[in-house]
């Protein structure tokens, strides 16, 4: 299906591109790159902000705040050449995740990372999981029932996941692994940030931004790639101005069939996205966008922890350590390991699957009412169908030395509609430049959740298990509805040309309604259930450009979210409440050496109260509070035009407080999947010898520190370091394919040391861990035309 959908869209694109190239050839010649930069030197730098529109009374002033420049909040632009990419970090993109004020990361009193399409391509970030891990201090894993991200000591639904700036609900339910070809960039805002994205933004917010139209000649791109496991990926996209004056388009289609490194696993992904921008006049623009995503998987559900005494000579070193009493069957495993005979074993049932379909439609306008006032509005609808049907528990039983298995089924029907409207006003206050943005957000979310009422159980051997089938399924039904209204106010006041105060408040009343019906269609005790809240959150900070290129900042920010990230797991007796979180942060952002070197540093202190924590068996415990302090550092430098060096490191000290229960306490323990240290780094060199085709060689390294699998902190996933190597060859335009302006051949080796490691653990399934991928070889060809 993936190949078919891409092929159909590809044929349509060929027709569009042919017509638009003919039209654009008459309006503007295509820019030609010289031999040294015939393809963009795919770096982290993203789009440059448009010049600010200034109020008539202050057009002669400098340092005017940049105004957001399209109705969708996603300005499209032509691709950049390597000359635009002076450093591997980002200061020049307007990050909609960080503020509605149209600020760049440099102007924002918070830590903001941007992973651009150029970086995604250069580093080979095929999926959104890969791309997010490129940001400073971010970890990620694809657990059985959800995609989970972590930063600054917080994981899962404590991280908001947005799509083009829109929040579609708890990320533990809604986050989807996507291919990255259709994305323009990934924005990462660190720390509590409910002011911008609403409930759930405790550790931070991640925003996936789809490619959008640009005004100018049509530019198109395509790629095809495969790897040594049999994976195939492809994509084609095109965008630019049409023959209709003022109408720009963008359309992208991508598809993949990934063969997993675990026996019998595969993942199919298709993504179609398109957008039209129409400039009705110089002051009024409209847009409409649509997307469809189709995800099908035969997934990997984890590898069981096994007693060292049982594995004997097959016990592995360097993956896990510690002792374990099974959370599932209660047997004492003693010291545990991963058995070397199970590194590729699949314990899922033969008919296990995970399916997700998503459809988006968005539309809106931007109206520059006058030189000082702009009104923007986006209305959206989102529909999703998700289906999990797997064996999800694989727990070693020390009594009979077999693996206990248990099935789990759940289905989602989700429908979300909403509107975000912003009014931006530029003014002078006592001669000081000021920008005020007021926003009104409304949305309605409906969840219908048929789920398993029985959980079939069996046992299989650890080695060469007979996988079998799911078996009998009986279901029950839950529903949840959230109605939300939010009023936001943000303001930036420039006290001096180099010192600005930035702040905002969010008032967000919302209501949660739940029902739960058993297998006999009888409402369970305590339902229907309804509760409402009206949290107020905000941020206040400053930025100070002490000397040109060096900006200091500090902020105080708050956030709130539902205390249980899963809106279905708490019983009516456990009243759902809100957590509260606050963050103190300070840092510095510097751009030096004729814009060839860039450094960012931040230090933070976060406390989150009224925390619930996931336990084995789909239960939640009241865990008191989480305290998290840490520092983050990132740098990038281009010492010569041919050389790029970059790196980032994050240290976090996260631990529970007031986490007491009958028989013990976990206070002082570290939450699961939180490493103390995460580091990324890389270097590349581009050979520009005129006698050669341009060749670029590079290497990247990632280190993740020790992490615990559960709140008890008895089993540790050990620190690991992986390294990738790559080579690009850029082929010049030739007579054989005159319409193809650039061709790039890429060869990549992932995890070239073949490091064996544990990548993630799901606290709901604490008897197993997820292993990382072994060494893999990849080849890819990409085109621009």
ZAMARGU-4260 file (C-alpha; in steps of 0.2 Angstrom, whole numbers, plus 5000, padded with zeros to 4 digits):
<rodrens>
0) 5000/5000/5000 | 5014/5012/5004 | 5022/5010/4987 | 5006/5011/4978 | 5001/5027/4987
5) 5018/5035/4984 | 5017/5030/4965 | 5000/5038/4962 | 5005/5054/4971 | 5022/5053/4961
10) 5012/5053/4944 | 5002/5067/4950 | 5017/5077/4955 | 5026/5074/4938 | 5011/5082/4929
15) 5010/5097/4942 | 5029/5099/4941 | 5029/5099/4922 | 5016/5113/4921 | 5024/5123/4935
20) 5041/5122/4928 | 5035/5129/4912 | 5027/5143/4920 | 5041/5147/4932 | 5054/5147/4919
25) 5045/5162/4911 | 5045/5172/4928 | 5062/5168/4936 | 5077/5158/4931 | 5082/5144/4943
30) 5097/5148/4954 | 5112/5138/4950 | 5125/5132/4964 | 5143/5132/4960 | 5153/5116/4960
35) 5157/5117/4978 | 5140/5118/4984 | 5129/5109/4971 | 5119/5102/4985 | 5115/5111/5001
40) 5127/5106/5015 | 5113/5099/5025 | 5116/5108/5042 | 5106/5112/5057 | 5102/5130/5052
45) 5084/5133/5047 | 5075/5147/5038 | 5080/5165/5040 | 5066/5176/5047 | 5058/5189/5036
50) 5062/5207/5039 | 5050/5214/5052 | 5036/5225/5047 | 5037/5240/5059 | 5024/5252/5065
55) 5024/5268/5055 | 5030/5278/5070 | 5045/5268/5073 | 5051/5261/5056 | 5068/5270/5058
60) 5072/5260/5074 | 5083/5245/5075 | 5080/5228/5084 | 5062/5228/5080 | 5054/5211/5085
65) 5051/5200/5070 | 5032/5197/5066 | 5026/5180/5061 | 5024/5180/5043 | 5011/5168/5037
70) 4994/5163/5043 | 4998/5145/5046 | 5013/5149/5057 | 5024/5138/5045 | 5032/5150/5033
75) 5039/5140/5018 | 5055/5145/5009 | 5067/5138/4996 | 5081/5127/5001 | 5097/5135/5007
80) 5114/5133/5001 | 5129/5129/5012 | 5133/5148/5011 | 5117/5151/5022 | 5123/5138/5035
85) 5137/5146/5044 | 5135/5136/5060 | 5127/5119/5064 | 5116/5127/5078 | 5101/5139/5076
90) 5097/5157/5080 | 5088/5163/5065 | 5072/5153/5064 | 5055/5160/5071 | 5050/5146/5083
95) 5031/5145/5085 | 5033/5132/5099 | 5042/5144/5110 | 5031/5160/5109 | 5017/5168/5099
100) 5027/5184/5098 | 5037/5179/5083 | 5054/5177/5092 | 5069/5168/5087 | 5077/5156/5099
105) 5090/5170/5103 | 5076/5182/5108 | 5067/5169/5118 | 5071/5168/5137 | 5071/5149/5136
110) 5081/5135/5129 | 5075/5131/5111 | 5082/5118/5099 | 5078/5117/5081 | 5082/5102/5071
115) 5080/5107/5053 | 5076/5097/5037 | 5094/5100/5032 | 5100/5092/5048 | 5087/5078/5047
120) 5094/5074/5030 | 5112/5075/5034 | 5111/5065/5050 | 5100/5052/5042 | 5085/5055/5054
125) 5073/5044/5046 | 5059/5044/5059 | 5053/5057/5071 | 5061/5047/5085 | 5078/5049/5077
130) 5076/5067/5074 | 5071/5072/5092 | 5086/5063/5099 | 5097/5075/5089 | 5091/5089/5101
135) 5101/5093/5117 | 5097/5081/5131 | 5082/5072/5123 | 5079/5053/5124 | 5065/5044/5116
140) 5058/5026/5114 | 5044/5017/5105 | 5036/5008/5119 | 5022/4995/5117 | 5007/5007/5118
145) 5014/5024/5114 | 5029/5034/5108 | 5038/5042/5123 | 5050/5056/5124 | 5060/5062/5138
150) 5070/5078/5143 | 5075/5087/5159 | 5070/5072/5170 | 5052/5070/5163 | 5046/5057/5152
155) 5030/5052/5142 | 5014/5062/5144 | 5025/5075/5154 | 5031/5081/5136 | 5019/5089/5125
160) 5019/5084/5107 | 5012/5096/5094 | 5009/5095/5075 | 5011/5112/5067 | 5008/5120/5084
165) 4992/5111/5088 | 4990/5100/5103 | 4979/5085/5100 | 4979/5077/5117 | 4990/5067/5130
170) 5005/5062/5120 | 5006/5045/5128 | 4990/5042/5118 | 4992/5052/5102 | 5011/5053/5098
175) 5015/5043/5082 | 5031/5038/5074 | 5032/5046/5057 | 5044/5047/5043 | 5053/5064/5042
180) 5053/5068/5023 | 5037/5078/5025 | 5044/5089/5039 | 5052/5106/5037 | 5059/5105/5055
185) 5057/5099/5073 | 5056/5112/5087 | 5060/5108/5105 | 5056/5120/5119 | 5064/5114/5136
190) 5055/5115/5153 | 5038/5119/5159 | 5029/5128/5145 | 5010/5127/5147 | 5009/5145/5142
195) 5011/5140/5124 | 5005/5122/5122 | 4993/5119/5137 | 4992/5104/5148 | 5006/5092/5149
200) 5021/5103/5145 | 5031/5099/5161 | 5048/5093/5154 | 5045/5103/5137 | 5036/5103/5121
205) 5040/5095/5104 | 5033/5103/5088 | 5033/5094/5071 | 5031/5106/5057 | 5026/5101/5040
210) 5034/5108/5024 | 5024/5123/5018 | 5023/5132/5001 | 5036/5146/4996 | 5034/5160/4984
215) 5045/5158/4969 | 5050/5146/4955 | 5044/5128/4958 | 5057/5117/4967 | 5056/5098/4969
220) 5065/5084/4977 | 5064/5065/4978 | 5074/5051/4987 | 5075/5032/4987 | 5085/5022/5000
225) 5087/5005/5007 | 5097/4996/5021 | 5106/4980/5024 | 5090/4973/5033 | 5079/4975/5018
230) 5071/4992/5022 | 5065/5003/5008 | 5061/5021/5010 | 5056/5034/4996 | 5048/5051/4995
235) 5044/5065/4982 | 5039/5083/4985 | 5036/5099/4976 | 5032/5117/4980 | 5032/5135/4973
240) 5021/5147/4964 | 5008/5142/4952 | 5002/5151/4936 | 4988/5159/4947 | 4994/5175/4954
245) 4996/5174/4973 | 4994/5155/4974 | 5008/5144/4981 | 5008/5126/4984 | 5017/5112/4992
250) 5014/5093/4991 | 5024/5079/4998 | 5022/5060/4999 | 5034/5048/5008 | 5033/5029/5012
255) 5043/5016/5020 | 5044/4998/5023 | 5056/4995/5038 | 5062/4978/5042 | 5066/4977/5060
260) 5081/4969/5068 | 5070/4957/5079 | 5063/4942/5070 | 5047/4944/5061 | 5045/4963/5064
265) 5041/4976/5051 | 5035/4994/5050 | 5025/5002/5036 | 5023/5021/5035 | 5015/5032/5022
270) 5013/5051/5024 | 5004/5062/5012 | 5004/5081/5015 | 4999/5096/5005 | 4996/5115/5008
275) 4990/5130/4997 | 4994/5148/5002 | 4984/5162/4993 | 4989/5180/4994 | 4972/5189/4992
280) 4981/5205/4994 | 4996/5213/5001 | 4988/5213/5018 | 4977/5197/5018 | 4983/5179/5016
285) 4974/5162/5018 | 4979/5144/5018 | 4972/5127/5018 | 4982/5111/5022 | 4978/5092/5023
290) 4988/5077/5029 | 4985/5058/5029 | 4996/5046/5038 | 4995/5027/5038 | 5005/5016/5050
295) 5005/4997/5051 | 5017/4987/5061 | 5021/4970/5067 | 5030/4977/5082 | 5043/4971/5094
300) 5036/4971/5112 | 5053/4969/5122 | 5065/4956/5128 | 5063/4948/5145 | 5076/4950/5159
305) 5083/4933/5164 | 5092/4927/5179 | 5111/4926/5176 | 5111/4909/5185 | 5099/4903/5171
310) 5108/4910/5156 | 5125/4904/5162 | 5138/4906/5147 | 5124/4915/5137 | 5123/4929/5150
315) 5128/4946/5141 | 5138/4960/5149 | 5135/4979/5146 | 5116/4979/5143 | 5108/4978/5160
320) 5113/4975/5178 | 5105/4973/5195 | 5092/4962/5204 | 5074/4959/5200 | 5059/4951/5208
325) 5046/4949/5194 | 5032/4962/5194 | 5021/4950/5184 | 5023/4933/5193 | 5032/4937/5209
330) 5047/4925/5207 | 5064/4931/5212 | 5076/4932/5197 | 5091/4937/5207 | 5104/4946/5197
335) 5098/4948/5179 | 5104/4949/5162 | 5099/4948/5144 | 5102/4931/5137 | 5113/4931/5122
340) 5101/4919/5113 | 5087/4931/5113 | 5095/4946/5105 | 5083/4945/5090 | 5069/4934/5097
345) 5051/4939/5095 | 5039/4935/5109 | 5024/4943/5101 | 5010/4932/5094 | 5010/4929/5075
350) 4994/4939/5072 | 5000/4954/5083 | 4999/4971/5075 | 4999/4990/5078 | 4989/5001/5066
355) 4986/5019/5066 | 4977/5031/5053 | 4977/5049/5055 | 4969/5063/5044 | 4971/5082/5046
360) 4963/5097/5039 | 4968/5115/5043 | 4964/5131/5036 | 4965/5149/5041 | 4970/5167/5037
365) 4982/5181/5042 | 4976/5199/5040 | 4988/5213/5043 | 4975/5226/5048 | 4987/5240/5048
370) 5006/5242/5051 | 5004/5238/5069 | 4990/5226/5071 | 4989/5208/5064 | 4975/5195/5066
375) 4979/5177/5063 | 4967/5162/5064 | 4968/5143/5062 | 4954/5131/5062 | 4958/5112/5062
380) 4950/5095/5062 | 4959/5079/5067 | 4953/5061/5066 | 4963/5046/5071 | 4960/5027/5072
385) 4973/5017/5082 | 4973/4998/5086 | 4985/4988/5097 | 4983/4969/5097 | 4998/4961/5104
390) 5006/4950/5117 | 5014/4964/5128 | 5020/4955/5143 | 5035/4944/5142 | 5041/4940/5160
395) 5053/4926/5165 | 5046/4914/5178 | 5060/4908/5189 | 5050/4893/5195 | 5048/4884/5179
400) 5061/4894/5169 | 5049/4899/5155 | 5042/4915/5149 | 5025/4921/5155 | 5015/4930/5141
405) 4999/4940/5142 | 4989/4949/5128 | 4983/4966/5128 | 4971/4975/5116 | 4965/4992/5114
410) 4957/5003/5100 | 4955/5022/5099 | 4943/5032/5089 | 4948/5050/5092 | 4940/5066/5085
415) 4947/5083/5089 | 4941/5100/5082 | 4947/5117/5087 | 4952/5135/5083 | 4967/5146/5088
420) 4966/5164/5085 | 4979/5177/5089 | 4979/5196/5089 | 4996/5205/5088 | 4998/5223/5092
425) 5014/5233/5090 | 5015/5249/5100 | 5025/5262/5109 | 5024/5263/5128 | 5032/5279/5135
430) 5044/5278/5119 | 5048/5259/5122 | 5044/5246/5108 | 5031/5234/5114 | 5022/5219/5106
435) 5006/5212/5114 | 4998/5196/5108 | 4982/5190/5114 | 4975/5172/5110 | 4960/5162/5111
440) 4961/5144/5109 | 4946/5132/5109 | 4945/5113/5106 | 4934/5098/5109 | 4942/5081/5110
445) 4932/5064/5109 | 4940/5047/5114 | 4931/5031/5111 | 4941/5017/5118 | 4936/4999/5116
450) 4948/4989/5126 | 4952/4971/5132 | 4941/4964/5146 | 4951/4948/5146 | 4970/4946/5145
455) 4974/4928/5138 | 4990/4921/5146 | 5001/4907/5141 | 5020/4901/5143 | 5033/4899/5130
460) 5051/4894/5131 | 5064/4907/5132 | 5074/4901/5117 | 5064/4898/5100 | 5047/4901/5108
465) 5032/4895/5098 | 5023/4911/5096 | 5005/4906/5093 | 4991/4918/5091 | 4981/4930/5102
470) 4967/4919/5106 | 4949/4924/5113 | 4946/4942/5115 | 4932/4950/5125 | 4930/4969/5126
475) 4924/4983/5136 | 4921/5001/5132 | 4928/5018/5139 | 4925/5035/5133 | 4933/5052/5137
480) 4929/5069/5132 | 4938/5085/5135 | 4932/5103/5131 | 4944/5116/5133 | 4945/5135/5132
485) 4961/5145/5134 | 4965/5164/5135 | 4983/5168/5132 | 4992/5185/5134 | 5010/5187/5129
490) 5020/5203/5129 | 5038/5209/5125 | 5044/5226/5131 | 5061/5232/5125 | 5067/5243/5139
495) 5083/5247/5129 | 5088/5241/5111 | 5097/5226/5120 | 5086/5222/5135 | 5069/5216/5134
500) 5056/5209/5146 | 5046/5194/5140 | 5031/5187/5149 | 5014/5179/5148 | 4999/5171/5157
505) 4987/5157/5151 | 4970/5154/5159 | 4964/5137/5153 | 4947/5131/5160 | 4943/5113/5154
510) 4931/5099/5158 | 4935/5080/5157 | 4920/5068/5156 | 4922/5049/5157 | 4912/5033/5155
515) 4916/5015/5158 | 4905/5001/5152 | 4909/4982/5156 | 4907/4967/5144 | 4888/4966/5148
520) 4886/4984/5143 | 4883/4990/5161 | 4890/5006/5167 | 4903/5003/5180 | 4902/5009/5198
525) 4907/5028/5200 | 4903/5032/5181 | 4899/5043/5172 | 4913/5054/5179 | 4915/5072/5177
530) 4928/5085/5183 | 4933/5102/5179 | 4948/5113/5182 | 4954/5131/5178 | 4973/5132/5179
535) 4983/5148/5177 | 5001/5146/5171 | 5013/5158/5164 | 5031/5164/5161 | 5041/5179/5165
540) 5059/5182/5159 | 5071/5194/5151 | 5084/5194/5137 | 5100/5205/5137 | 5112/5206/5123
545) 5126/5212/5133 | 5138/5213/5119 | 5134/5210/5100 | 5131/5192/5098 | 5131/5187/5116
550) 5113/5186/5125 | 5110/5182/5143 | 5092/5176/5148 | 5083/5170/5163 | 5065/5165/5166
555) 5052/5159/5179 | 5039/5147/5171 | 5025/5136/5177 | 5015/5122/5170 | 5000/5110/5174
560) 4994/5094/5168 | 4982/5080/5173 | 4991/5070/5187 | 4989/5054/5177 | 4995/5055/5159
565) 4983/5041/5155 | 4965/5049/5156 | 4958/5031/5157 | 4968/5022/5171 | 4963/5031/5187
570) 4948/5024/5195 | 4934/5036/5201 | 4940/5034/5218 | 4956/5041/5213 | 4950/5058/5209
575) 4960/5065/5194 | 4969/5081/5199 | 4982/5093/5192 | 5000/5093/5194 | 5009/5109/5196
580) 5027/5113/5190 | 5038/5127/5191 | 5055/5131/5183 | 5069/5143/5186 | 5081/5144/5172
585) 5095/5155/5166 | 5107/5154/5152 | 5117/5162/5138 | 5117/5161/5119 | 5132/5167/5109
590) 5136/5169/5091 | 5154/5173/5087 | 5169/5173/5075 | 5159/5181/5060 | 5144/5170/5064
595) 5155/5154/5062 | 5154/5148/5080 | 5139/5147/5091 | 5137/5142/5109 | 5122/5140/5121
600) 5121/5136/5139 | 5107/5134/5151 | 5104/5129/5170 | 5087/5124/5177 | 5078/5119/5193
605) 5061/5111/5191 | 5049/5104/5204 | 5033/5095/5199 | 5020/5091/5213 | 5006/5079/5214
610) 5014/5066/5203 | 5007/5049/5198 | 5019/5036/5192 | 5016/5021/5181 | 5018/5003/5189
615) 5017/4986/5182 | 5000/4979/5177 | 4993/4995/5170 | 4992/5004/5187 | 4997/5021/5194
620) 5004/5025/5211 | 5004/5042/5219 | 5022/5047/5219 | 5023/5064/5228 | 5034/5075/5218
625) 5049/5075/5206 | 5064/5087/5208 | 5075/5090/5193 | 5091/5101/5192 | 5103/5101/5178
630) 5113/5110/5165 | 5114/5109/5146 | 5128/5115/5134 | 5128/5115/5115 | 5141/5122/5102
635) 5144/5122/5084 | 5159/5129/5074 | 5164/5130/5056 | 5183/5133/5057 | 5185/5132/5038
640) 5172/5132/5024 | 5174/5114/5022 | 5174/5109/5041 | 5159/5107/5053 | 5161/5102/5071
645) 5146/5101/5083 | 5141/5094/5100 | 5129/5095/5115 | 5129/5088/5132 | 5115/5088/5146
650) 5117/5083/5164 | 5101/5081/5175 | 5099/5076/5193 | 5081/5070/5194 | 5073/5061/5209
655) 5057/5058/5218 | 5053/5067/5234 | 5039/5062/5247 | 5036/5046/5238 | 5031/5035/5253
660) 5020/5020/5253 | 5015/5006/5265 | 5031/4996/5267 | 5044/5008/5260 | 5049/5024/5251
665) 5056/5028/5234 | 5060/5046/5239 | 5077/5050/5232 | 5075/5037/5218 | 5077/5042/5199
670) 5062/5041/5188 | 5063/5027/5175 | 5071/5031/5158 | 5080/5046/5164 | 5099/5046/5161
675) 5110/5058/5171 | 5120/5062/5155 | 5116/5063/5137 | 5129/5068/5124 | 5129/5070/5105
680) 5143/5076/5094 | 5149/5075/5076 | 5161/5082/5063 | 5162/5082/5044 | 5174/5088/5031
685) 5169/5092/5013 | 5182/5090/4999 | 5181/5104/4987 | 5196/5100/4975 | 5190/5106/4958
690) 5196/5090/4950 | 5184/5080/4961 | 5165/5079/4963 | 5161/5087/4980 | 5163/5073/4993
695) 5159/5075/5012 | 5164/5063/5025 | 5157/5063/5043 | 5155/5054/5059 | 5142/5057/5073
700) 5142/5050/5091 | 5129/5048/5104 | 5131/5043/5122 | 5117/5039/5134 | 5120/5036/5153
705) 5113/5023/5165 | 5094/5023/5167 | 5083/5013/5178 | 5068/5002/5172 | 5056/5006/5187
710) 5054/5017/5202 | 5062/5004/5213 | 5079/5007/5204 | 5084/4989/5206 | 5088/4986/5188
715) 5099/4997/5178 | 5100/4999/5159 | 5118/5002/5157 | 5126/5017/5148 | 5130/5015/5130
720) 5139/5024/5116 | 5135/5022/5097 | 5144/5030/5082 | 5138/5032/5064 | 5149/5036/5049
725) 5143/5043/5032 | 5149/5049/5015 | 5140/5060/5003 | 5145/5062/4984 | 5137/5076/4975
730) 5135/5074/4956 | 5134/5089/4945 | 5120/5092/4932 | 5123/5082/4916 | 5115/5080/4899
735) 5108/5063/4902 | 5095/5071/4915 | 5095/5090/4912 | 5080/5093/4923 | 5089/5086/4938
740) 5100/5100/4945 | 5108/5090/4960 | 5110/5072/4964 | 5117/5066/4980 | 5123/5048/4984
745) 5124/5044/5002 | 5132/5029/5011 | 5130/5027/5030 | 5135/5015/5043 | 5124/5015/5059
750) 5131/5009/5075 | 5147/5004/5066 | 5155/4996/5082 | 5139/4985/5084 | 5136/4990/5102
755) 5123/4980/5111 | 5112/4990/5122 | 5095/4993/5131 | 5087/5008/5123 | 5071/5010/5133
760) 5060/5002/5146 | 5041/5004/5148 | 5037/5005/5167 | 5020/4997/5163 | 5030/4981/5158
765) 5044/4981/5170 | 5050/4963/5167 | 5057/4967/5149 | 5067/4980/5140 | 5069/4986/5122
770) 5085/4983/5114 | 5094/4995/5102 | 5097/4991/5084 | 5114/4983/5079 | 5126/4988/5065
775) 5116/4993/5049 | 5122/4999/5032 | 5112/5011/5022 | 5112/5018/5004 | 5102/5033/4998
780) 5100/5043/4982 | 5092/5060/4982 | 5088/5072/4968 | 5083/5090/4966 | 5074/5096/4951
</rodrens>
